[in-house]
Amino acid sequence: MAKESMEWLDAIASRAKVDTSRVESVLTARHIVPTPVLPAPRRMKLLSISFGGVKQGVEDDGSYAFDWQDLSEGLWGMMTDRNLRGKSSVIEVVRWLVRGRPSPNLQDDVKAWIHNACLRFDLDGLEHEVRIDCRNGANGALSRRSSTSANATVLASFSSEKQFEMVMSDFFLRAFSMEGLATWRESDSEEKAGHAVIHGWPALSGAMFIGTNYDVVLGDLPATTGTQARLMQMYLGVPWVSTLASASAAQKLVESGNELEVRRRNQGVRAKQTRVKEIEALLVEKRGALDAQPSDEAIQASLSVLSGRYSEAKRREKAMQERLDRETLAEQQASAANLQDRRELQAHKDSTAAGSIFRLLDPTCCPRCDHEIDLARKKKEALSHSCSVCGESISTSEDADILKKELEESVKASKAALDKAEKNRKLADENLVTLQADLVSIQTKSEALTMQLGSFEARKLLVNEIAVLEGRLEEAGFDPGTDDVADDEAIVLKAIVSETESLSKAVRDEFLEEVSISLLHFAQRFGMHSLSKAKLRGNASLLLEKGGADTSFSKVTKGERLRLKVATVLAMIQVGERRGVGRHPGLIMIDSPAAQEVAPEDLRELLSGLKTVREELPHLQVFVAGMASKAMSDHIPPSHRREASNGGYLW
């Protein structure tokens, strides 16, 4: 290993044209560790699964206990005749205990029902047990039982969910000789650099669990995380995988930092240009103000002109005030005359109306003394139009109409005189307001000019401001230049990535060729008889030839993707076993295969293939959770099944 590592260092130094000491310093600073040794396979199988607690808010609420003992290698099944009866929950509990944290698929209510859980498993002949009490957080321990000792050895205890995850992650990474996979995540903002993301045991353990999401060939993380290729290579036992992942993430980090520095410099240049323009604009403004600053003589002349204008405006204001007073008085007199004329007209109308009523009366006696009015008087009244009672003359309606017209003419004339007087008063008022505004304006200008007298100080202040701005302009335009000393870290990291990738690629391609052959073999045994070619590439993409046409993993049906995922994992295990380097522990848990558009005959082919695979991989342990069917019953013996019928629950 030491010799290979030294050759690796020398090759990197040669690529980067630096000393090996510089390469070592970059490796140390970026925590990049060489991993050239091929790992030995580790085998894991479950011995028992148990958990219990109290269900709440469901039809079968109350205390429950699930206990599945005496597990070993082979094909195992969990079956119910209806959905949502606890099959997937068993797999999720196992995943929780193996990973140290629940996956998003373990529903919150189901997790709340679980008060305690225990998972016993065998790892290369040594029995281990993880036990958790989750009624108040997460309290428990991971222990190991030796065949030579009756007492278990507590490897680690935990008292919180975070500690639980840390314990299980540390244990399995050490047990399987794995390291966290470093990937690079770009930033959403140009102002910030991206950052490295370390995918630990929860991500790596995804190769043991095949759920109902078949977007990627291996694991359960989205393709956008960039973990698929690294995950595949690590489980195949390809050397240098974690070294390459760490170096690639470090290279991205440095390159991103350099790009960010360039962007910041460009932003600084733009900001400097903006600042220069602002200062130049201020200079133009101040210089213009200095040029526009008048002398005392000019100010005195302007004040003299304004003084004359003020006197003239003041005289006109006085005259206009007098005129306004006269017009106001004339308006009041015209208003009074108009009011008197309207009153006389109204009185005449009222009198005429009353007279018309009384003239209709024909009295027969005096209303005071009851003396009878004789016919002579009534005859005289008709001839002379004099009242038969009092002897006064009685006016006719023609006389009243003539008088009414005269009164109406008087009202019209007085109203016209009032309108004219009102118009003259308003005009005089508007003129007075205008003159008063002119006086205020003249006075304001005079005060402003008066303040400018003795402009020496103002000019001196402007000169000083201009000098300061000129200094700022010179400072803002100064470019000290950039440091031409190039940092060779990016060059060294690029050489590390290139050299490590070349070492890893040679082994990877050889492994992938074998895996592709085994993958095709398993997929055909799982019922994909029209599949004639399969090629697993270094980026974890899967190219296929099906029915004589080229296609890929993402383009086939979900049922076919399920079988391809299982075939891929089995092929990796088989090649790893054959070469003695694979890291997959041989435990596979498949959830609800019949839910993914798998026809009954295809499910039978899948289960039949899984059953016979044990002949080639005797240490393999596979759990399948699905709906009760003849295919499940035919290929999984009763001793290897946990099933619920008549709509019952598995736990």
ROTORBA-803577 format. One record per residue (C-alpha): residue number from 1; chain; x, y, z. Coordinates in steps of 0.5 Angstrom, whole numbers, plus 2048, in hexadecimal, padded with zeros to 3 digits. Example, Ala and Ser with C-alpha at 12.3 -4.5 7.8 and 13.67 -1.06 7.14 Angstrom:
BEGIN
PT     k   c     X     Y     Z
PT     1   A   819   7F7   810
PT     2   A   81B   7FE   80E
This chain:
BEGIN
PT     k   c     X     Y     Z
PT     1   A   800   800   800
PT     2   A   806   805   802
PT     3   A   809   804   7FB
PT     4   A   803   805   7F7
PT     5   A   801   80B   7FB
PT     6   A   808   80E   7FA
PT     7   A   807   80C   7F2
PT     8   A   801   810   7F3
PT     9   A   804   816   7F6
PT    10   A   809   816   7F1
PT    11   A   805   816   7EB
PT    12   A   800   81B   7EE
PT    13   A   807   820   7EF
PT    14   A   809   81E   7E8
PT    15   A   802   820   7E5
PT    16   A   802   827   7E9
PT    17   A   809   828   7E8
PT    18   A   80A   829   7F0
PT    19   A   80E   825   7F5
PT    20   A   80B   820   7F9
PT    21   A   80B   824   7FF
PT    22   A   806   829   7FC
PT    23   A   802   823   7FA
PT    24   A   802   820   801
PT    25   A   800   827   804
PT    26   A   7FA   828   800
PT    27   A   7F8   821   802
PT    28   A   7F9   822   809
PT    29   A   7F5   829   808
PT    30   A   7EF   826   805
PT    31   A   7EF   820   809
PT    32   A   7F0   81B   803
PT    33   A   7F2   814   805
PT    34   A   7F5   80F   800
PT    35   A   7F0   809   7FF
PT    36   A   7F4   804   7FB
PT    37   A   7F3   7FD   7FE
PT    38   A   7ED   7F9   7FC
PT    39   A   7E8   7F8   802
PT    40   A   7E6   7F1   804
PT    41   A   7DF   7EF   803
PT    42   A   7DB   7EF   80A
PT    43   A   7D4   7EB   80B
PT    44   A   7CE   7ED   80F
PT    45   A   7C8   7E9   810
PT    46   A   7C2   7EB   815
PT    47   A   7C0   7E6   81A
PT    48   A   7BA   7E9   81D
PT    49   A   7B6   7EF   81D
PT    50   A   7B1   7F2   822
PT    51   A   7AE   7F8   824
PT    52   A   7A8   7FA   829
PT    53   A   7A3   7FF   82C
PT    54   A   79C   802   82B
PT    55   A   798   804   825
PT    56   A   794   80A   826
PT    57   A   78E   80C   821
PT    58   A   78D   806   81D
PT    59   A   788   801   81D
PT    60   A   78D   7FC   820
PT    61   A   790   800   825
PT    62   A   793   7FE   82C
PT    63   A   799   7FB   82E
PT    64   A   79D   7F6   829
PT    65   A   7A3   7F3   828
PT    66   A   7A7   7F0   821
PT    67   A   7AC   7EB   822
PT    68   A   7B0   7E7   81C
PT    69   A   7B5   7E2   81F
PT    70   A   7BA   7DD   81C
PT    71   A   7BB   7E1   815
PT    72   A   7C1   7DE   811
PT    73   A   7C3   7DF   80A
PT    74   A   7BE   7DE   804
PT    75   A   7B8   7E1   802
PT    76   A   7B3   7E3   807
PT    77   A   7AC   7E6   806
PT    78   A   7A7   7EB   809
PT    79   A   7A0   7EA   806
PT    80   A   799   7ED   807
PT    81   A   793   7ED   803
PT    82   A   791   7F4   804
PT    83   A   796   7FB   803
PT    84   A   798   7FF   809
PT    85   A   798   7F9   80E
PT    86   A   79F   7FA   810
PT    87   A   7A4   7F6   80B
PT    88   A   7A8   7FD   809
PT    89   A   7A8   7FF   811
PT    90   A   7AC   7F9   812
PT    91   A   7B1   7FA   80D
PT    92   A   7B1   802   80F
PT    93   A   7B3   7FF   817
PT    94   A   7B9   7FB   814
PT    95   A   7BB   801   810
PT    96   A   7BA   806   816
PT    97   A   7BE   801   81B
PT    98   A   7C4   800   816
PT    99   A   7C5   807   814
PT   100   A   7C4   80A   81B
PT   101   A   7BE   80F   818
PT   102   A   7B7   80E   815
PT   103   A   7B6   80F   80D
PT   104   A   7B1   814   80B
PT   105   A   7AD   80D   809
PT   106   A   7AC   80C   810
PT   107   A   7A5   80F   812
PT   108   A   7A5   814   818
PT   109   A   79F   810   81B
PT   110   A   7A2   809   81A
PT   111   A   7A9   80C   81D
PT   112   A   7A5   80E   823
PT   113   A   7A2   808   824
PT   114   A   7A8   804   825
PT   115   A   7AB   805   82C
PT   116   A   7B1   800   82C
PT   117   A   7B4   7FC   826
PT   118   A   7BA   7F7   826
PT   119   A   7BE   7F4   820
PT   120   A   7C3   7EE   820
PT   121   A   7C7   7ED   81B
PT   122   A   7CD   7E9   819
PT   123   A   7D4   7EC   816
PT   124   A   7D9   7E7   814
PT   125   A   7D7   7E2   819
PT   126   A   7D6   7E7   81F
PT   127   A   7CF   7E9   822
PT   128   A   7CE   7F0   823
PT   129   A   7C7   7F3   826
PT   130   A   7C5   7FA   825
PT   131   A   7BF   7FC   82A
PT   132   A   7BC   802   82B
PT   133   A   7B6   805   830
PT   134   A   7B3   80B   82C
PT   135   A   7AE   80D   831
PT   136   A   7B2   813   833
PT   137   A   7B6   815   82E
PT   138   A   7BB   80F   82C
PT   139   A   7BF   80B   831
PT   140   A   7C2   805   830
PT   141   A   7C9   801   82E
PT   142   A   7CC   7FD   829
PT   143   A   7D0   7F7   82C
PT   144   A   7D3   7F1   829
PT   145   A   7D3   7EA   82C
PT   146   A   7D9   7E5   82B
PT   147   A   7D8   7DE   82A
PT   148   A   7DD   7DD   830
PT   149   A   7DA   7E1   835
PT   150   A   7D3   7E1   838
PT   151   A   7D3   7E9   839
PT   152   A   7D2   7EE   833
PT   153   A   7D7   7F3   832
PT   154   A   7D4   7FA   832
PT   155   A   7D7   7FD   82C
PT   156   A   7D4   804   82D
PT   157   A   7CE   807   830
PT   158   A   7C9   80D   82E
PT   159   A   7C4   812   831
PT   160   A   7C2   816   82C
PT   161   A   7C0   815   824
PT   162   A   7C6   819   822
PT   163   A   7CB   814   826
PT   164   A   7C7   80E   824
PT   165   A   7C8   810   81C
PT   166   A   7D0   811   81E
PT   167   A   7D1   80B   822
PT   168   A   7CE   807   81C
PT   169   A   7D1   80B   816
PT   170   A   7D8   80A   81A
PT   171   A   7D7   802   81B
PT   172   A   7D5   800   814
PT   173   A   7DA   805   810
PT   174   A   7DF   802   814
PT   175   A   7DC   7FB   814
PT   176   A   7DC   7FB   80C
PT   177   A   7E2   7FF   80B
PT   178   A   7DE   805   808
PT   179   A   7DF   80D   808
PT   180   A   7DA   812   807
PT   181   A   7D9   814   800
PT   182   A   7DB   81C   7FF
PT   183   A   7D7   81F   7F9
PT   184   A   7D7   826   7F7
PT   185   A   7D0   82A   7F7
PT   186   A   7D0   831   7F3
PT   187   A   7CE   837   7F7
PT   188   A   7C7   83A   7F4
PT   189   A   7CA   841   7F5
PT   190   A   7D0   844   7F1
PT   191   A   7D2   848   7F8
PT   192   A   7D4   841   7FB
PT   193   A   7D8   83B   7F9
PT   194   A   7D5   834   7F9
PT   195   A   7D7   82F   7FF
PT   196   A   7D9   828   7FF
PT   197   A   7D4   823   802
PT   198   A   7D6   81D   806
PT   199   A   7D1   817   805
PT   200   A   7D2   812   80A
PT   201   A   7CF   80C   80C
PT   202   A   7C8   80D   80B
PT   203   A   7C9   80E   804
PT   204   A   7CE   808   803
PT   205   A   7C9   804   807
PT   206   A   7C4   805   801
PT   207   A   7C7   800   7FD
PT   208   A   7C4   7FB   802
PT   209   A   7BD   7FD   801
PT   210   A   7B9   7FE   7FB
PT   211   A   7B2   802   7FC
PT   212   A   7AD   804   7F7
PT   213   A   7B1   80A   7F4
PT   214   A   7B5   807   7EE
PT   215   A   7B8   80E   7EB
PT   216   A   7BF   80B   7EC
PT   217   A   7C2   805   7EB
PT   218   A   7C6   804   7F2
PT   219   A   7C4   807   7F9
PT   220   A   7BE   80C   7FA
PT   221   A   7C1   813   7FA
PT   222   A   7BF   817   7F4
PT   223   A   7C4   817   7ED
PT   224   A   7C5   81E   7EF
PT   225   A   7C9   81D   7F5
PT   226   A   7CF   81A   7F0
PT   227   A   7D0   814   7F5
PT   228   A   7CD   80E   7F0
PT   229   A   7D4   80D   7ED
PT   230   A   7D8   80D   7F4
PT   231   A   7D3   809   7F7
PT   232   A   7D4   804   7F2
PT   233   A   7DB   804   7F2
PT   234   A   7DC   803   7F9
PT   235   A   7D7   7FD   7FA
PT   236   A   7DB   7FA   7F4
PT   237   A   7E1   7FB   7F8
PT   238   A   7E5   7FF   7F3
PT   239   A   7EB   802   7F6
PT   240   A   7EC   80A   7F7
PT   241   A   7E5   80B   7F7
PT   242   A   7E4   810   7FD
PT   243   A   7EB   813   7FB
PT   244   A   7E8   815   7F5
PT   245   A   7E2   817   7F8
PT   246   A   7E5   81C   7FD
PT   247   A   7EA   81E   7F8
PT   248   A   7E5   820   7F3
PT   249   A   7E1   824   7F8
PT   250   A   7E7   828   7FA
PT   251   A   7E9   829   7F3
PT   252   A   7E2   82C   7F2
PT   253   A   7E2   830   7F9
PT   254   A   7E9   833   7F7
PT   255   A   7E6   835   7EF
PT   256   A   7E0   838   7F2
PT   257   A   7E4   83C   7F7
PT   258   A   7E8   83E   7F1
PT   259   A   7E2   840   7ED
PT   260   A   7DF   843   7F3
PT   261   A   7E5   848   7F4
PT   262   A   7E5   849   7EC
PT   263   A   7DE   84B   7ED
PT   264   A   7DF   850   7F3
PT   265   A   7E5   853   7EF
PT   266   A   7E1   855   7E9
PT   267   A   7DB   857   7EE
PT   268   A   7E1   85C   7F1
PT   269   A   7E3   85E   7EB
PT   270   A   7DC   860   7E9
PT   271   A   7DB   863   7F0
PT   272   A   7E1   867   7EF
PT   273   A   7DF   86A   7E8
PT   274   A   7D8   86C   7EB
PT   275   A   7DB   86F   7F0
PT   276   A   7E0   873   7EC
PT   277   A   7DA   875   7E8
PT   278   A   7D6   878   7EE
PT   279   A   7DC   87C   7F0
PT   280   A   7DD   87F   7E9
PT   281   A   7D6   881   7E9
PT   282   A   7D7   884   7F0
PT   283   A   7DD   888   7ED
PT   284   A   7D9   88A   7E7
PT   285   A   7D3   88D   7EC
PT   286   A   7D8   890   7F1
PT   287   A   7DC   894   7EB
PT   288   A   7D6   896   7E8
PT   289   A   7D4   899   7EF
PT   290   A   7DA   89C   7EF
PT   291   A   7DA   89F   7E9
PT   292   A   7D3   8A2   7EA
PT   293   A   7D5   8A5   7F1
PT   294   A   7D3   8AC   7F0
PT   295   A   7D8   8B2   7F2
PT   296   A   7D5   8B7   7F7
PT   297   A   7D5   8BD   7F2
PT   298   A   7D0   8B8   7EE
PT   299   A   7CC   8B7   7F4
PT   300   A   7CB   8BE   7F6
PT   301   A   7C9   8C0   7EF
PT   302   A   7C4   8BA   7EF
PT   303   A   7C1   8BD   7F6
PT   304   A   7C1   8C4   7F4
PT   305   A   7BC   8C1   7EE
PT   306   A   7B8   8BD   7F3
PT   307   A   7B7   8C3   7F8
PT   308   A   7B4   8C7   7F2
PT   309   A   7B0   8C1   7F0
PT   310   A   7AE   8C1   7F7
PT   311   A   7AC   8C8   7F8
PT   312   A   7A8   8C8   7F2
PT   313   A   7A4   8C2   7F4
PT   314   A   7A3   8C4   7FB
PT   315   A   7A0   8CB   7F8
PT   316   A   79B   8C7   7F3
PT   317   A   799   8C2   7F9
PT   318   A   797   8C8   7FD
PT   319   A   793   8CB   7F7
PT   320   A   790   8C4   7F5
PT   321   A   78E   8C4   7FD
PT   322   A   78A   8CA   7FC
PT   323   A   787   8C8   7F6
PT   324   A   785   8C1   7F9
PT   325   A   782   8C5   7FF
PT   326   A   77E   8CA   7FA
PT   327   A   77B   8C4   7F6
PT   328   A   77A   8C0   7FD
PT   329   A   775   8C6   7FF
PT   330   A   772   8C7   7F8
PT   331   A   770   8BF   7F8
PT   332   A   76D   8C0   7FF
PT   333   A   769   8C6   7FD
PT   334   A   767   8C2   7F6
PT   335   A   765   8BC   7FA
PT   336   A   761   8C0   7FF
PT   337   A   75D   8C4   7F9
PT   338   A   75C   8BD   7F6
PT   339   A   759   8BA   7FC
PT   340   A   754   8C0   7FD
PT   341   A   752   8BF   7F6
PT   342   A   750   8B8   7F7
PT   343   A   74D   8B9   7FD
PT   344   A   748   8BF   7FA
PT   345   A   747   8BA   7F4
PT   346   A   745   8B4   7F9
PT   347   A   740   8B9   7FD
PT   348   A   73D   8BB   7F7
PT   349   A   73C   8B4   7F5
PT   350   A   739   8B2   7FC
PT   351   A   734   8B8   7FC
PT   352   A   732   8B7   7F5
PT   353   A   730   8B0   7F7
PT   354   A   72C   8B2   7FD
PT   355   A   728   8B7   7F9
PT   356   A   726   8B2   7F4
PT   357   A   723   8AE   7FA
PT   358   A   720   8B4   7FD
PT   359   A   71D   8B7   7F7
PT   360   A   719   8B1   7F6
PT   361   A   715   8B3   7FC
PT   362   A   70E   8B6   7FC
PT   363   A   70C   8B9   803
PT   364   A   705   8BA   804
PT   365   A   706   8BE   80B
PT   366   A   70B   8C2   80E
PT   367   A   710   8BD   812
PT   368   A   710   8C2   818
PT   369   A   709   8C5   819
PT   370   A   705   8C0   815
PT   371   A   702   8C6   811
PT   372   A   6FF   8C3   80B
PT   373   A   702   8C5   804
PT   374   A   6FD   8C7   7FF
PT   375   A   6FD   8C6   7F8
PT   376   A   6FF   8CD   7F6
PT   377   A   706   8CC   7F9
PT   378   A   707   8C6   7F6
PT   379   A   705   8C9   7EF
PT   380   A   709   8CF   7F0
PT   381   A   70F   8CA   7F2
PT   382   A   70E   8C6   7EB
PT   383   A   70E   8CD   7E8
PT   384   A   714   8D1   7EB
PT   385   A   718   8CB   7EE
PT   386   A   717   8CE   7F5
PT   387   A   716   8C9   7FB
PT   388   A   70F   8C9   7FD
PT   389   A   711   8C8   804
PT   390   A   717   8CD   805
PT   391   A   716   8D1   7FF
PT   392   A   71E   8D0   7FD
PT   393   A   720   8CF   7F6
PT   394   A   721   8C8   7F4
PT   395   A   727   8C6   7EF
PT   396   A   726   8C2   7E9
PT   397   A   72A   8BC   7E7
PT   398   A   72D   8C0   7E1
PT   399   A   730   8C5   7E6
PT   400   A   733   8BF   7EA
PT   401   A   737   8BC   7E4
PT   402   A   73A   8C3   7E2
PT   403   A   73C   8C4   7E9
PT   404   A   73F   8BD   7E9
PT   405   A   743   8BD   7E3
PT   406   A   746   8C4   7E5
PT   407   A   748   8C0   7EC
PT   408   A   74B   8BB   7E8
PT   409   A   74F   8BF   7E4
PT   410   A   752   8C3   7EA
PT   411   A   754   8BC   7ED
PT   412   A   758   8BA   7E6
PT   413   A   75B   8C1   7E6
PT   414   A   75E   8C0   7ED
PT   415   A   760   8B9   7EC
PT   416   A   764   8BB   7E6
PT   417   A   767   8C0   7EA
PT   418   A   769   8BB   7F0
PT   419   A   76C   8B6   7EB
PT   420   A   770   8BC   7E8
PT   421   A   772   8BE   7EF
PT   422   A   774   8B7   7F1
PT   423   A   778   8B6   7EB
PT   424   A   77C   8BC   7EC
PT   425   A   77D   8BB   7F3
PT   426   A   780   8B4   7F1
PT   427   A   785   8B6   7EC
PT   428   A   787   8BB   7F1
PT   429   A   788   8B6   7F6
PT   430   A   78C   8B1   7F1
PT   431   A   791   8B7   7EF
PT   432   A   792   8B9   7F6
PT   433   A   794   8B1   7F8
PT   434   A   799   8B1   7F1
PT   435   A   79C   8B8   7F4
PT   436   A   79D   8B5   7FB
PT   437   A   7A0   8AF   7F8
PT   438   A   7A5   8B3   7F4
PT   439   A   7A7   8B7   7FA
PT   440   A   7A8   8B0   7FE
PT   441   A   7AD   8AE   7F8
PT   442   A   7B0   8B4   7F7
PT   443   A   7B2   8B4   7FF
PT   444   A   7B4   8AD   7FF
PT   445   A   7B9   8AE   7F9
PT   446   A   7BB   8B4   7FC
PT   447   A   7BD   8B0   803
PT   448   A   7C0   8AB   7FF
PT   449   A   7C5   8B0   7FB
PT   450   A   7C6   8B3   802
PT   451   A   7C9   8AD   805
PT   452   A   7CD   8AC   7FF
PT   453   A   7D1   8B3   800
PT   454   A   7D8   8B2   803
PT   455   A   7D8   8AB   7FE
PT   456   A   7E0   8AA   7FF
PT   457   A   7DE   8A5   805
PT   458   A   7D9   8A1   800
PT   459   A   7DE   8A1   7FA
PT   460   A   7E4   89F   7FF
PT   461   A   7DF   899   801
PT   462   A   7DE   897   7FA
PT   463   A   7E5   897   7F9
PT   464   A   7E7   893   7FF
PT   465   A   7E1   88E   7FD
PT   466   A   7E4   88E   7F5
PT   467   A   7EB   88C   7F8
PT   468   A   7E8   886   7FC
PT   469   A   7E4   883   7F7
PT   470   A   7EA   884   7F2
PT   471   A   7EE   880   7F7
PT   472   A   7E9   87B   7F8
PT   473   A   7E8   87A   7F0
PT   474   A   7F0   879   7F0
PT   475   A   7EF   873   7F6
PT   476   A   7E9   870   7F3
PT   477   A   7ED   86F   7EC
PT   478   A   7F3   86C   7EF
PT   479   A   7F4   865   7ED
PT   480   A   7F9   862   7F2
PT   481   A   7F9   85C   7ED
PT   482   A   7F8   854   7EF
PT   483   A   7FD   84F   7F2
PT   484   A   800   84C   7EC
PT   485   A   802   846   7F1
PT   486   A   7FE   840   7EF
PT   487   A   7FC   83B   7F4
PT   488   A   7FD   834   7F1
PT   489   A   7F8   831   7F6
PT   490   A   7F3   830   7F0
PT   491   A   7F8   82D   7EC
PT   492   A   7FA   828   7F1
PT   493   A   7F3   826   7F2
PT   494   A   7F2   825   7EB
PT   495   A   7F8   821   7EA
PT   496   A   7F6   81D   7F0
PT   497   A   7EF   81C   7ED
PT   498   A   7F2   81A   7E6
PT   499   A   7F7   815   7E9
PT   500   A   7F2   812   7EE
PT   501   A   7EC   811   7E9
PT   502   A   7F1   80E   7E4
PT   503   A   7F3   809   7EA
PT   504   A   7EC   808   7EC
PT   505   A   7E9   807   7E4
PT   506   A   7ED   802   7E2
PT   507   A   7EB   7FD   7E8
PT   508   A   7E4   800   7E7
PT   509   A   7E3   7FF   7E0
PT   510   A   7E5   7F7   7E1
PT   511   A   7E0   7F7   7E6
PT   512   A   7DA   7FA   7E3
PT   513   A   7DB   7F5   7DD
PT   514   A   7DA   7EF   7E1
PT   515   A   7D5   7F3   7E5
PT   516   A   7D1   7F4   7DE
PT   517   A   7D1   7ED   7DC
PT   518   A   7CF   7EA   7E3
PT   519   A   7C9   7F0   7E3
PT   520   A   7C7   7ED   7DC
PT   521   A   7C7   7E6   7DF
PT   522   A   7C3   7E8   7E5
PT   523   A   7BE   7EC   7E1
PT   524   A   7BC   7E7   7DC
PT   525   A   7BB   7E2   7E2
PT   526   A   7B6   7E7   7E5
PT   527   A   7B2   7E7   7DF
PT   528   A   7B5   7EC   7DA
PT   529   A   7B6   7E7   7D5
PT   530   A   7B6   7ED   7CF
PT   531   A   7BC   7F0   7D2
PT   532   A   7C2   7EE   7CE
PT   533   A   7C7   7F3   7D1
PT   534   A   7C9   7F7   7D7
PT   535   A   7CF   7FC   7D8
PT   536   A   7D0   7FF   7DF
PT   537   A   7D4   805   7DE
PT   538   A   7D9   809   7E2
PT   539   A   7D4   80E   7E4
PT   540   A   7CF   809   7E6
PT   541   A   7CA   80A   7E0
PT   542   A   7C8   803   7DD
PT   543   A   7C7   802   7D6
PT   544   A   7C3   7FD   7D3
PT   545   A   7C1   7F9   7CD
PT   546   A   7BA   7F7   7CD
PT   547   A   7B6   7F3   7C8
PT   548   A   7BC   7F5   7C3
PT   549   A   7BB   7FD   7C4
PT   550   A   7C0   801   7C8
PT   551   A   7BD   804   7CF
PT   552   A   7BF   806   7D6
PT   553   A   7BD   805   7DD
PT   554   A   7B9   80B   7DE
PT   555   A   7B5   809   7D7
PT   556   A   7B2   802   7D9
PT   557   A   7AC   801   7DE
PT   558   A   7AC   801   7E5
PT   559   A   7AB   7FA   7E6
PT   560   A   7B1   7F9   7E1
PT   561   A   7B5   7FE   7E5
PT   562   A   7B4   7FA   7EC
PT   563   A   7B7   7F4   7E9
PT   564   A   7BD   7F8   7E6
PT   565   A   7BE   7FB   7ED
PT   566   A   7BE   7F4   7F0
PT   567   A   7C2   7F1   7EA
PT   568   A   7C7   7F6   7EB
PT   569   A   7C8   7F5   7F3
PT   570   A   7C9   7EE   7F2
PT   571   A   7CE   7EF   7EC
PT   572   A   7D2   7F3   7F0
PT   573   A   7D2   7EE   7F6
PT   574   A   7D4   7E8   7F1
PT   575   A   7D9   7EC   7EE
PT   576   A   7DC   7EE   7F5
PT   577   A   7DC   7E7   7F8
PT   578   A   7DF   7E4   7F2
PT   579   A   7E5   7E9   7F2
PT   580   A   7E5   7E9   7FA
PT   581   A   7E4   7F1   7FA
PT   582   A   7DD   7F3   7FA
PT   583   A   7DA   7F7   800
PT   584   A   7D3   7F5   800
PT   585   A   7D1   7F2   806
PT   586   A   7CC   7ED   802
PT   587   A   7C5   7F0   806
PT   588   A   7C0   7F2   801
PT   589   A   7B9   7F5   803
PT   590   A   7B4   7F6   7FD
PT   591   A   7AD   7F9   7FF
PT   592   A   7A7   7F8   7FB
PT   593   A   7A9   7F5   7F4
PT   594   A   7A2   7F4   7F2
PT   595   A   7A0   7FB   7F3
PT   596   A   7A5   7FD   7ED
PT   597   A   7A1   7FB   7E7
PT   598   A   7A4   7F4   7E7
PT   599   A   7A0   7EF   7E4
PT   600   A   79E   7E8   7E8
PT   601   A   7A3   7E4   7E4
PT   602   A   7A8   7E9   7E4
PT   603   A   7A8   7E9   7EC
PT   604   A   7A8   7E1   7EC
PT   605   A   7AF   7E2   7E7
PT   606   A   7B2   7E7   7EC
PT   607   A   7B0   7E3   7F2
PT   608   A   7B3   7DC   7EF
PT   609   A   7B9   7E0   7ED
PT   610   A   7BA   7E2   7F4
PT   611   A   7B9   7DB   7F6
PT   612   A   7BE   7D8   7F2
PT   613   A   7C3   7DE   7F3
PT   614   A   7C5   7DB   7F9
PT   615   A   7C8   7D5   7F6
PT   616   A   7CD   7DA   7F3
PT   617   A   7CD   7DF   7F9
PT   618   A   7CC   7DA   7FF
PT   619   A   7CD   7E0   804
PT   620   A   7C8   7E4   801
PT   621   A   7C2   7E6   805
PT   622   A   7BC   7E9   802
PT   623   A   7B5   7EC   805
PT   624   A   7AF   7EE   800
PT   625   A   7A9   7F1   803
PT   626   A   7A3   7F1   7FE
PT   627   A   79C   7EF   7FD
PT   628   A   79A   7E8   7FF
PT   629   A   79A   7E4   7F8
PT   630   A   79B   7DD   7F5
PT   631   A   7A2   7DF   7F3
PT   632   A   7A4   7E1   7FA
PT   633   A   7A1   7DB   7FD
PT   634   A   7A5   7D6   7F8
PT   635   A   7AC   7D9   7F9
PT   636   A   7AC   7DB   800
PT   637   A   7AB   7D5   805
PT   638   A   7A6   7D6   80B
PT   639   A   7AC   7D6   80F
PT   640   A   7AF   7DC   80C
PT   641   A   7A9   7E0   80C
PT   642   A   7A5   7E5   810
PT   643   A   79E   7E6   80E
PT   644   A   797   7E9   810
PT   645   A   791   7E6   80C
PT   646   A   789   7E9   80C
PT   647   A   78B   7F0   80C
PT   648   A   78F   7EF   813
PT   649   A   796   7F3   815
PT   650   A   79D   7F0   814
PT   651   A   79E   7F3   81B
